[in-house]
Amino acid sequence: MSEANPLRDGLDTRPVEMVPMWLLMFQAPEEDVDRVFEAVSAIAPLRQGNTDRNGYRAPGGIEYYRPREGTPTGPEDEVRKRPGVDEMRVFIPREADMLKAVIEAIYEVHSYYEPVITVSEVLRSQCKGLDDSANPHRWWNKDGDWKSPD
């Protein structure tokens, strides 16, 4: 009999189920991120509860690299520093065919010939839909909201 492995099998709590997923991250110049995200979400629904097309974008890093022999620009001596490189994170089901299709879609629409893509096995929370509408900590029960009224 095999021992329970939450990373493989998930984990159940009263309000939340921890679901085995892949965390896929890609880096791209800030002007490319929306285009790449659209290509990913056309293949993977990126569902979280009653919403879809979910992702998290971490802004504004600086990418360091030095082109070597075989790059489209040719070899260079100096290290380049490109500002405005963001990281996008999405969760996809652990389905190999979907993962392959998403990676191929990123490559197809990315401006880099060698985009940075990483995949990790993770557990992601999925609420069970308990009625906590009166919970004073929920955003809808507080003053203000992150959404603008427009």
BELMO-V214907 format. One record per residue. SS is DSSP state (H for helix, E for strand, C for the rest). Layout:
BEGIN
ss=[SS	SS]
END
This chain:
BEGIN
ss=[C	C	C	C	C	H	H	H	H	C	E	E	C	C	C	E	E	E	E	E	E	E	E	E	E	E	E	E	E	C	C	C	H	H	H	H	H	H	H	H	H	H	H	C	C	C	C	E	C	C	E	C	C	C	C	E	E	E	E	E	E	E	E	E	E	C	C	C	C	C	C	C	C	C	C	C	C	C	C	E	E	E	E	E	E	E	E	E	E	E	E	E	E	C	C	H	H	H	H	H	H	H	H	H	H	H	H	H	H	C	C	C	C	C	C	C	E	E	E	E	E	E	E	E	E	E	E	C	C	C	C	C	C	C	C	C	C	C	H	H	H	C	C	C	C	C	C	C	C	C]
END
